[in-house]
Amino acid sequence: MRCPICDKTFQPADTTAAPFCSERCRTIDLGRWLGETYSMPVESEASAEDFDELDERRANGRRPADADE
């Protein structure tokens, strides 16, 4: 098996960090997720105006699901 971070070949039975070869590579991967180097694709039909409306509702202390009065 190859480590997705360092590309080193290793035996999965030899590590507790699988699918990584070591805790170091596992930590590097986590750091990349937390630093937003990696991301999941998202398909959204929401527009910028939708997000502006949500921000305005939150700023006024209303939940996004609250109806306009």
PDB file as gemmi writes it, atoms N, CA and C in Angstrom:
CRYST1    1.000    1.000    1.000  90.00  90.00  90.00 P 1                      
ATOM      1  N   MET A   1       0.857  -1.174   0.000  1.00  0.00           N  
ATOM      2  CA  MET A   1       0.000   0.000   0.000  1.00  0.00           C  
ATOM      3  C   MET A   1       0.903   1.238   0.000  1.00  0.00           C  
ATOM      4  N   ARG A   2       0.440   2.305  -0.649  1.00  0.00           N  
ATOM      5  CA  ARG A   2       1.198   3.553  -0.695  1.00  0.00           C  
ATOM      6  C   ARG A   2       0.506   4.617   0.158  1.00  0.00           C  
ATOM      7  N   CYS A   3       1.312   5.369   0.861  1.00  0.00           N  
ATOM      8  CA  CYS A   3       0.802   6.467   1.683  1.00  0.00           C  
ATOM      9  C   CYS A   3       0.372   7.606   0.752  1.00  0.00           C  
ATOM     10  N   PRO A   4      -0.839   8.143   0.941  1.00  0.00           N  
ATOM     11  CA  PRO A   4      -1.307   9.224   0.072  1.00  0.00           C  
ATOM     12  C   PRO A   4      -0.583  10.555   0.301  1.00  0.00           C  
ATOM     13  N   ILE A   5       0.165  10.665   1.382  1.00  0.00           N  
ATOM     14  CA  ILE A   5       0.872  11.913   1.672  1.00  0.00           C  
ATOM     15  C   ILE A   5       2.307  11.879   1.162  1.00  0.00           C  
ATOM     16  N   CYS A   6       3.082  10.877   1.567  1.00  0.00           N  
ATOM     17  CA  CYS A   6       4.506  10.838   1.207  1.00  0.00           C  
ATOM     18  C   CYS A   6       4.821   9.843   0.105  1.00  0.00           C  
ATOM     19  N   ASP A   7       3.847   9.054  -0.303  1.00  0.00           N  
ATOM     20  CA  ASP A   7       3.978   8.064  -1.376  1.00  0.00           C  
ATOM     21  C   ASP A   7       4.888   6.892  -1.009  1.00  0.00           C  
ATOM     22  N   LYS A   8       5.190   6.746   0.270  1.00  0.00           N  
ATOM     23  CA  LYS A   8       6.016   5.630   0.740  1.00  0.00           C  
ATOM     24  C   LYS A   8       5.193   4.335   0.710  1.00  0.00           C  
ATOM     25  N   THR A   9       5.818   3.246   0.293  1.00  0.00           N  
ATOM     26  CA  THR A   9       5.166   1.941   0.328  1.00  0.00           C  
ATOM     27  C   THR A   9       5.282   1.370   1.737  1.00  0.00           C  
ATOM     28  N   PHE A  10       4.177   0.823   2.261  1.00  0.00           N  
ATOM     29  CA  PHE A  10       4.176   0.258   3.618  1.00  0.00           C  
ATOM     30  C   PHE A  10       3.151  -0.854   3.714  1.00  0.00           C  
ATOM     31  N   GLN A  11       3.272  -1.646   4.744  1.00  0.00           N  
ATOM     32  CA  GLN A  11       2.317  -2.710   5.023  1.00  0.00           C  
ATOM     33  C   GLN A  11       1.269  -2.166   5.995  1.00  0.00           C  
ATOM     34  N   PRO A  12      -0.016  -2.220   5.656  1.00  0.00           N  
ATOM     35  CA  PRO A  12      -1.060  -1.702   6.546  1.00  0.00           C  
ATOM     36  C   PRO A  12      -1.015  -2.306   7.953  1.00  0.00           C  
ATOM     37  N   ALA A  13      -0.578  -3.535   8.079  1.00  0.00           N  
ATOM     38  CA  ALA A  13      -0.503  -4.178   9.393  1.00  0.00           C  
ATOM     39  C   ALA A  13       0.598  -3.571  10.262  1.00  0.00           C  
ATOM     40  N   ASP A  14       1.520  -2.829   9.639  1.00  0.00           N  
ATOM     41  CA  ASP A  14       2.653  -2.256  10.374  1.00  0.00           C  
ATOM     42  C   ASP A  14       2.365  -0.879  10.957  1.00  0.00           C  
ATOM     43  N   THR A  15       1.179  -0.342  10.750  1.00  0.00           N  
ATOM     44  CA  THR A  15       0.874   1.000  11.244  1.00  0.00           C  
ATOM     45  C   THR A  15      -0.515   1.057  11.876  1.00  0.00           C  
ATOM     46  N   THR A  16      -0.665   1.941  12.830  1.00  0.00           N  
ATOM     47  CA  THR A  16      -1.987   2.185  13.424  1.00  0.00           C  
ATOM     48  C   THR A  16      -2.616   3.426  12.793  1.00  0.00           C  
ATOM     49  N   ALA A  17      -1.920   4.022  11.816  1.00  0.00           N  
ATOM     50  CA  ALA A  17      -2.381   5.257  11.193  1.00  0.00           C  
ATOM     51  C   ALA A  17      -2.958   5.040   9.794  1.00  0.00           C  
ATOM     52  N   ALA A  18      -3.245   3.785   9.428  1.00  0.00           N  
ATOM     53  CA  ALA A  18      -3.747   3.491   8.079  1.00  0.00           C  
ATOM     54  C   ALA A  18      -4.928   4.398   7.745  1.00  0.00           C  
ATOM     55  N   PRO A  19      -5.015   4.887   6.550  1.00  0.00           N  
ATOM     56  CA  PRO A  19      -4.294   4.535   5.333  1.00  0.00           C  
ATOM     57  C   PRO A  19      -2.985   5.294   5.149  1.00  0.00           C  
ATOM     58  N   PHE A  20      -2.463   5.860   6.209  1.00  0.00           N  
ATOM     59  CA  PHE A  20      -1.199   6.587   6.154  1.00  0.00           C  
ATOM     60  C   PHE A  20      -0.097   5.710   6.733  1.00  0.00           C  
ATOM     61  N   CYS A  21       1.145   6.000   6.353  1.00  0.00           N  
ATOM     62  CA  CYS A  21       2.257   5.172   6.825  1.00  0.00           C  
ATOM     63  C   CYS A  21       2.648   5.491   8.260  1.00  0.00           C  
ATOM     64  N   SER A  22       2.291   6.684   8.744  1.00  0.00           N  
ATOM     65  CA  SER A  22       2.706   7.104  10.087  1.00  0.00           C  
ATOM     66  C   SER A  22       1.746   8.153  10.643  1.00  0.00           C  
ATOM     67  N   GLU A  23       1.876   8.414  11.922  1.00  0.00           N  
ATOM     68  CA  GLU A  23       1.086   9.477  12.561  1.00  0.00           C  
ATOM     69  C   GLU A  23       1.443  10.834  11.962  1.00  0.00           C  
ATOM     70  N   ARG A  24       2.697  11.005  11.576  1.00  0.00           N  
ATOM     71  CA  ARG A  24       3.133  12.267  10.968  1.00  0.00           C  
ATOM     72  C   ARG A  24       2.316  12.544   9.707  1.00  0.00           C  
ATOM     73  N   CYS A  25       2.227  11.556   8.807  1.00  0.00           N  
ATOM     74  CA  CYS A  25       1.462  11.744   7.573  1.00  0.00           C  
ATOM     75  C   CYS A  25      -0.025  11.922   7.871  1.00  0.00           C  
ATOM     76  N   ARG A  26      -0.523  11.225   8.856  1.00  0.00           N  
ATOM     77  CA  ARG A  26      -1.932  11.378   9.249  1.00  0.00           C  
ATOM     78  C   ARG A  26      -2.195  12.805   9.724  1.00  0.00           C  
ATOM     79  N   THR A  27      -1.276  13.360  10.508  1.00  0.00           N  
ATOM     80  CA  THR A  27      -1.408  14.718  11.020  1.00  0.00           C  
ATOM     81  C   THR A  27      -1.295  15.748   9.888  1.00  0.00           C  
ATOM     82  N   ILE A  28      -0.411  15.509   8.933  1.00  0.00           N  
ATOM     83  CA  ILE A  28      -0.299  16.402   7.772  1.00  0.00           C  
ATOM     84  C   ILE A  28      -1.624  16.439   7.023  1.00  0.00           C  
ATOM     85  N   ASP A  29      -2.235  15.272   6.804  1.00  0.00           N  
ATOM     86  CA  ASP A  29      -3.516  15.199   6.108  1.00  0.00           C  
ATOM     87  C   ASP A  29      -4.595  15.974   6.867  1.00  0.00           C  
ATOM     88  N   LEU A  30      -4.663  15.785   8.171  1.00  0.00           N  
ATOM     89  CA  LEU A  30      -5.640  16.511   8.986  1.00  0.00           C  
ATOM     90  C   LEU A  30      -5.418  18.016   8.866  1.00  0.00           C  
ATOM     91  N   GLY A  31      -4.166  18.443   8.926  1.00  0.00           N  
ATOM     92  CA  GLY A  31      -3.852  19.862   8.794  1.00  0.00           C  
ATOM     93  C   GLY A  31      -4.302  20.433   7.457  1.00  0.00           C  
ATOM     94  N   ARG A  32      -4.188  19.640   6.422  1.00  0.00           N  
ATOM     95  CA  ARG A  32      -4.640  20.096   5.101  1.00  0.00           C  
ATOM     96  C   ARG A  32      -6.152  20.262   5.064  1.00  0.00           C  
ATOM     97  N   TRP A  33      -6.881  19.355   5.709  1.00  0.00           N  
ATOM     98  CA  TRP A  33      -8.340  19.505   5.774  1.00  0.00           C  
ATOM     99  C   TRP A  33      -8.709  20.739   6.598  1.00  0.00           C  
ATOM    100  N   LEU A  34      -8.085  20.885   7.756  1.00  0.00           N  
ATOM    101  CA  LEU A  34      -8.418  22.012   8.628  1.00  0.00           C  
ATOM    102  C   LEU A  34      -8.000  23.348   8.029  1.00  0.00           C  
ATOM    103  N   GLY A  35      -6.916  23.338   7.252  1.00  0.00           N  
ATOM    104  CA  GLY A  35      -6.453  24.553   6.587  1.00  0.00           C  
ATOM    105  C   GLY A  35      -7.169  24.827   5.275  1.00  0.00           C  
ATOM    106  N   GLU A  36      -8.146  23.985   4.957  1.00  0.00           N  
ATOM    107  CA  GLU A  36      -8.970  24.102   3.758  1.00  0.00           C  
ATOM    108  C   GLU A  36      -8.174  23.985   2.470  1.00  0.00           C  
ATOM    109  N   THR A  37      -7.048  23.249   2.528  1.00  0.00           N  
ATOM    110  CA  THR A  37      -6.323  22.911   1.313  1.00  0.00           C  
ATOM    111  C   THR A  37      -7.158  21.922   0.514  1.00  0.00           C  
ATOM    112  N   TYR A  38      -7.811  21.013   1.223  1.00  0.00           N  
ATOM    113  CA  TYR A  38      -8.733  20.062   0.602  1.00  0.00           C  
ATOM    114  C   TYR A  38     -10.144  20.602   0.789  1.00  0.00           C  
ATOM    115  N   SER A  39     -11.027  20.217  -0.104  1.00  0.00           N  
ATOM    116  CA  SER A  39     -12.430  20.574   0.073  1.00  0.00           C  
ATOM    117  C   SER A  39     -13.295  19.577  -0.687  1.00  0.00           C  
ATOM    118  N   MET A  40     -14.541  19.533  -0.321  1.00  0.00           N  
ATOM    119  CA  MET A  40     -15.512  18.679  -0.986  1.00  0.00           C  
ATOM    120  C   MET A  40     -16.279  19.538  -1.984  1.00  0.00           C  
ATOM    121  N   PRO A  41     -16.539  19.024  -3.181  1.00  0.00           N  
ATOM    122  CA  PRO A  41     -17.317  19.808  -4.150  1.00  0.00           C  
ATOM    123  C   PRO A  41     -18.752  19.978  -3.674  1.00  0.00           C  
ATOM    124  N   VAL A  42     -19.298  21.150  -3.914  1.00  0.00           N  
ATOM    125  CA  VAL A  42     -20.661  21.445  -3.500  1.00  0.00           C  
ATOM    126  C   VAL A  42     -21.405  22.051  -4.678  1.00  0.00           C  
ATOM    127  N   GLU A  43     -22.564  21.518  -4.936  1.00  0.00           N  
ATOM    128  CA  GLU A  43     -23.432  22.100  -5.951  1.00  0.00           C  
ATOM    129  C   GLU A  43     -24.543  22.823  -5.214  1.00  0.00           C  
ATOM    130  N   SER A  44     -24.651  24.097  -5.479  1.00  0.00           N  
ATOM    131  CA  SER A  44     -25.641  24.895  -4.771  1.00  0.00           C  
ATOM    132  C   SER A  44     -26.415  25.747  -5.760  1.00  0.00           C  
ATOM    133  N   GLU A  45     -27.695  25.837  -5.518  1.00  0.00           N  
ATOM    134  CA  GLU A  45     -28.535  26.698  -6.339  1.00  0.00           C  
ATOM    135  C   GLU A  45     -28.777  28.032  -5.637  1.00  0.00           C  
ATOM    136  N   ALA A  46     -28.192  28.197  -4.463  1.00  0.00           N  
ATOM    137  CA  ALA A  46     -28.371  29.436  -3.718  1.00  0.00           C  
ATOM    138  C   ALA A  46     -27.561  30.553  -4.367  1.00  0.00           C  
ATOM    139  N   SER A  47     -28.111  31.742  -4.343  1.00  0.00           N  
ATOM    140  CA  SER A  47     -27.428  32.891  -4.921  1.00  0.00           C  
ATOM    141  C   SER A  47     -26.840  33.744  -3.811  1.00  0.00           C  
ATOM    142  N   ALA A  48     -26.039  34.703  -4.182  1.00  0.00           N  
ATOM    143  CA  ALA A  48     -25.453  35.625  -3.210  1.00  0.00           C  
ATOM    144  C   ALA A  48     -26.556  36.368  -2.459  1.00  0.00           C  
ATOM    145  N   GLU A  49     -27.664  36.674  -3.154  1.00  0.00           N  
ATOM    146  CA  GLU A  49     -28.773  37.373  -2.511  1.00  0.00           C  
ATOM    147  C   GLU A  49     -29.392  36.515  -1.405  1.00  0.00           C  
ATOM    148  N   ASP A  50     -29.453  35.191  -1.631  1.00  0.00           N  
ATOM    149  CA  ASP A  50     -29.986  34.291  -0.612  1.00  0.00           C  
ATOM    150  C   ASP A  50     -29.140  34.363   0.652  1.00  0.00           C  
ATOM    151  N   PHE A  51     -27.824  34.383   0.488  1.00  0.00           N  
ATOM    152  CA  PHE A  51     -26.939  34.446   1.642  1.00  0.00           C  
ATOM    153  C   PHE A  51     -27.033  35.804   2.330  1.00  0.00           C  
ATOM    154  N   ASP A  52     -27.188  36.883   1.552  1.00  0.00           N  
ATOM    155  CA  ASP A  52     -27.357  38.210   2.141  1.00  0.00           C  
ATOM    156  C   ASP A  52     -28.620  38.268   2.988  1.00  0.00           C  
ATOM    157  N   GLU A  53     -29.704  37.646   2.487  1.00  0.00           N  
ATOM    158  CA  GLU A  53     -30.966  37.615   3.229  1.00  0.00           C  
ATOM    159  C   GLU A  53     -30.804  36.837   4.540  1.00  0.00           C  
ATOM    160  N   LEU A  54     -30.102  35.706   4.492  1.00  0.00           N  
ATOM    161  CA  LEU A  54     -29.864  34.936   5.717  1.00  0.00           C  
ATOM    162  C   LEU A  54     -29.063  35.748   6.722  1.00  0.00           C  
ATOM    163  N   ASP A  55     -28.014  36.437   6.255  1.00  0.00           N  
ATOM    164  CA  ASP A  55     -27.205  37.268   7.146  1.00  0.00           C  
ATOM    165  C   ASP A  55     -28.047  38.366   7.781  1.00  0.00           C  
ATOM    166  N   GLU A  56     -28.935  38.987   6.998  1.00  0.00           N  
ATOM    167  CA  GLU A  56     -29.788  40.049   7.515  1.00  0.00           C  
ATOM    168  C   GLU A  56     -30.745  39.509   8.571  1.00  0.00           C  
ATOM    169  N   ARG A  57     -31.330  38.346   8.317  1.00  0.00           N  
ATOM    170  CA  ARG A  57     -32.247  37.738   9.295  1.00  0.00           C  
ATOM    171  C   ARG A  57     -31.516  37.434  10.600  1.00  0.00           C  
ATOM    172  N   ARG A  58     -30.312  36.877  10.477  1.00  0.00           N  
ATOM    173  CA  ARG A  58     -29.536  36.564  11.681  1.00  0.00           C  
ATOM    174  C   ARG A  58     -29.170  37.832  12.435  1.00  0.00           C  
ATOM    175  N   ALA A  59     -28.807  38.891  11.731  1.00  0.00           N  
ATOM    176  CA  ALA A  59     -28.437  40.157  12.365  1.00  0.00           C  
ATOM    177  C   ALA A  59     -29.623  40.762  13.111  1.00  0.00           C  
ATOM    178  N   ASN A  60     -30.839  40.500  12.625  1.00  0.00           N  
ATOM    179  CA  ASN A  60     -32.039  41.013  13.268  1.00  0.00           C  
ATOM    180  C   ASN A  60     -32.582  40.070  14.334  1.00  0.00           C  
ATOM    181  N   GLY A  61     -31.835  39.003  14.632  1.00  0.00           N  
ATOM    182  CA  GLY A  61     -32.238  38.082  15.685  1.00  0.00           C  
ATOM    183  C   GLY A  61     -33.325  37.112  15.280  1.00  0.00           C  
ATOM    184  N   ARG A  62     -33.535  36.953  13.969  1.00  0.00           N  
ATOM    185  CA  ARG A  62     -34.558  36.023  13.503  1.00  0.00           C  
ATOM    186  C   ARG A  62     -33.888  34.801  12.912  1.00  0.00           C  
ATOM    187  N   ARG A  63     -34.528  33.675  13.086  1.00  0.00           N  
ATOM    188  CA  ARG A  63     -34.038  32.445  12.473  1.00  0.00           C  
ATOM    189  C   ARG A  63     -34.317  32.500  10.983  1.00  0.00           C  
ATOM    190  N   PRO A  64     -33.500  31.844  10.175  1.00  0.00           N  
ATOM    191  CA  PRO A  64     -33.726  31.837   8.723  1.00  0.00           C  
ATOM    192  C   PRO A  64     -35.099  31.324   8.327  1.00  0.00           C  
ATOM    193  N   ALA A  65     -35.715  30.450   9.114  1.00  0.00           N  
ATOM    194  CA  ALA A  65     -37.023  29.888   8.763  1.00  0.00           C  
ATOM    195  C   ALA A  65     -38.190  30.781   9.166  1.00  0.00           C  
ATOM    196  N   ASP A  66     -37.933  31.850   9.940  1.00  0.00           N  
ATOM    197  CA  ASP A  66     -39.001  32.738  10.365  1.00  0.00           C  
ATOM    198  C   ASP A  66     -39.605  33.459   9.166  1.00  0.00           C  
ATOM    199  N   ALA A  67     -40.923  33.585   9.151  1.00  0.00           N  
ATOM    200  CA  ALA A  67     -41.597  34.292   8.059  1.00  0.00           C  
ATOM    201  C   ALA A  67     -41.444  35.788   8.245  1.00  0.00           C  
ATOM    202  N   ASP A  68     -41.451  36.513   7.120  1.00  0.00           N  
ATOM    203  CA  ASP A  68     -41.402  37.968   7.199  1.00  0.00           C  
ATOM    204  C   ASP A  68     -42.700  38.485   7.792  1.00  0.00           C  
ATOM    205  N   GLU A  69     -42.580  39.519   8.562  1.00  0.00           N  
ATOM    206  CA  GLU A  69     -43.778  40.090   9.204  1.00  0.00           C  
ATOM    207  C   GLU A  69     -44.234  41.322   8.477  1.00  0.00           C  
TER     208      GLU A  69                                                      
END                                                                             
